Amino acid sequence: MTGRGPGWSAVRDRLHARILDRTYAPGAKLPRDADLADELGCARSTVQRAMRALDEAGLVERRRRGGTTVRADPVRRATFDIPVIRREVEGAGHRYGYVLRSRDRAEPPPAVARALGASAPMLRVRATHLADGRPYMGEDRWISLATVPEIAAVDLAAESANAWLVRHRPFDRCDLGLYASAADAEDAAVMDVAPGTALLIVERATFIAGAPITWVRAVTAPGYRLTATV
């Protein structure tokens, strides 16, 4: 079909939604570009542009004459490499530990809603990562249940949200903020330091195809060093 119709980003978002709700399950083959163009009322070139974006995000695999399939194991492609904290701790020769402090469903505060561009109730997870029994990083995390509905059934006491999201939710955009802050009473209690201790704070929001995945505020132990692959 040619002529006016939805733009490529709208088509991408619609196809992405079908991947998220398992209309197109992992490993499944998507309809032909021409068939999708007819269904969605757009040009075939629009579908092709949307498919390229999903391919670049690591959600689908395009093969000449082989069509398009949903990746069984999505590939995360981004300029910022989010570490799995367990590997980071163990890679430095320390014993890793993890404590889930709380999890609940709530409306995000205004700052988080602005950062993610969404205000619907989300899953809030507060946890502490340990190195040799000492606090290494404290997380206050908000996860979009619209984008990641299956997280509601994950046992986050057994596996951290950090590890689960890195394995299961690829992202194509990461908004990152870093700043030093004197520990207030809450951060001091989480990190087991004296109030006023200088700590590095990492705030990060990730997205896939325009949809928010998670926002996290990570409070790190004194001396923490952040590394990134650019």
TARA-V276654 format. One line per field, one symbol per residue. ss: DSSP state (h for helix, s for strand, l for the rest). burial: b if it has 24 or more other C-alpha atoms within 12 Angstrom, else e. A space follows every 50 residues. Layout:
ss->???
burial->???
This chain:
ss->lllllllhhhhhhhhhhhhhllllllllslllhhhhhhhhlllhhhhhhh hhhhhhlllsssslllssssllllllllllllllhhhhhhhllllsssss sssssslllhhhhhhhlllllssssssssssllsssssssssslllllhh hhhlllllllhhhhhhhhllllssssssssssllhhhhhhhllllllsss ssssssssllssssssssssllllllllll
burial->eeeeebebbbbbbbbbbebbeeebeeeeebeebeebbeebbbbbbbbbbb bbbbbbbbbbbbeeeeebbbbeebbbbeeeebeebbebbeeeeeebbbbb eebeeeebeeebbebbebeeebbbbbbbbbbeebbbbbbbbbbbbbbbee beeeebeebbbbbbbbebbbbbbbbbeeeeeebeeebbebbbbeeeeebb bbbbbbbbbbbbbbbbbbbbbbeeebeeee
